[in-house]
């Protein structure tokens, strides 16, 4: 079973605060880079203004995004440093 809707009904969301202090060996932004390499520029990065990162922040950030009215019919959420397209 695959995704049968159009890409215009999909919001792609990732989390990246731009810092790697909590995981110095992890490279941030791999997911964003792989999206761009695949020709996808329409995605949302949450967490840029977050100071000291805690993974539980993802829940609050995602809920704020969903409540903002910017989310489309479907939302795909993926971690910035652990996922490649």
Secondary structure, 3 states (H helix, E strand, C coil): CCCCCCHHHEEEEEECCCCCHHHCCCCCCHHHHHHHHCCCCCCEEECCCCCCCCCCHHHHHHHHHHHCCCCCCEEEEEECCCCCC
